[in-house]
């Protein structure tokens, strides 16, 4: 009984953490905090955003956001490295930008489309 209760608490905590992250844009400051305290939830959110960009790139008749890196399969860790590389560029402004925007700009910088 205690084991089931513990499992239920863990599942509910995870569910609410994921919903809190996924419900809004995650700012740079929130990203740093979540990266320390809720890494798995953060990775799930970031991977979903990255996969959304990937799917958006494949809409017929529209210019892609970035050009996919061929056989390299991007994952949450890759996306987080891209975000981490963008943070110093945007922190200088003093604004708390959403990391989803930083991921998109970072993907465009890392994987530009040849004109």
C-alpha positions in Angstrom: 0.0 0.0 0.0 2.8 2.4 0.9 4.6 1.5 -2.3 1.5 2.3 -4.4 1.0 5.6 -2.6 4.7 6.6 -3.1 4.4 5.7 -6.8 1.2 7.8 -7.1 3.0 10.8 -5.5 5.9 10.5 -7.9 3.6 10.2 -10.9 1.5 13.2 -9.9 4.5 15.3 -9.2 6.0 14.4 -12.6 2.7 15.1 -14.3 2.3 18.5 -12.8 5.9 19.4 -13.4 5.5 18.5 -17.1 2.3 20.5 -17.4 3.9 23.5 -15.7 6.8 23.4 -18.2 4.8 22.6 -21.3 2.0 25.1 -20.5 4.1 28.2 -21.1 7.3 29.2 -22.7 10.3 28.5 -20.5 12.5 31.5 -20.0 16.2 31.4 -19.6 16.0 31.9 -15.8 13.4 29.1 -15.5 15.5 26.9 -17.7 18.4 27.2 -15.4 16.3 26.5 -12.4 14.5 23.5 -14.0 17.8 22.2 -15.4 18.9 21.8 -11.7 15.7 20.5 -10.2 13.6 18.9 -12.9 15.9 17.8 -15.7 13.8 15.0 -17.0 10.7 17.2 -17.3 12.8 19.9 -19.0 14.3 17.4 -21.5 10.8 16.1 -22.3 9.6 19.6 -23.1 12.7 20.6 -25.1 12.5 17.4 -27.1 8.9 18.1 -27.9 9.7 21.6 -29.1 12.6 20.3 -31.2 10.4 17.6 -32.7 7.8 20.2 -33.5 10.3 22.3 -35.4 11.4 19.1 -37.3 7.8 18.3 -38.3 7.2 22.0 -39.2 10.2 21.7 -41.6 8.5 19.0 -43.5 5.3 20.9 -44.4 5.1 20.8 -48.1 5.3 24.1 -49.9 6.8 26.2 -47.1 10.4 27.2 -46.5 12.0 25.2 -43.6 13.1 26.9 -40.4 16.4 25.2 -40.7 17.9 22.4 -42.8 18.1 19.1 -41.0 21.6 17.7 -40.5 21.2 14.7 -42.7 21.7 11.4 -40.8 22.3 13.1 -37.4 19.3 12.4 -35.2 18.8 15.3 -32.9 17.6 14.6 -29.3 17.0 16.5 -26.1 20.7 16.6 -25.2 21.6 18.1 -28.6 18.8 20.6 -28.3 20.0 21.6 -24.8 23.6 22.1 -26.1 22.2 24.4 -28.8 20.2 26.3 -26.2 23.2 26.6 -23.9 25.3 28.0 -26.7 22.6 30.7 -27.4 22.0 31.8 -23.8 25.1 34.0 -23.5 24.2 35.9 -26.7 20.7 36.8 -25.3 21.5 37.2 -21.6 23.5 40.3 -22.4 20.3 42.2 -23.3 18.9 41.8 -19.7 15.7 40.3 -21.0 14.6 36.8 -20.0 14.0 35.3 -23.4 12.1 32.0 -24.0 14.4 29.1 -24.6 12.1 27.8 -27.4 13.1 30.9 -29.4 16.8 30.3 -28.6 16.5 26.7 -29.8 15.0 27.9 -33.1 17.7 30.5 -33.6 20.4 28.0 -32.6 19.1 25.4 -35.1 19.1 28.0 -37.8 22.6 29.0 -37.0 23.9 25.4 -36.7 22.0 24.0 -39.7 21.5 26.9 -42.2 19.8 26.2 -45.5 21.9 26.7 -48.6 20.2 29.3 -50.8 
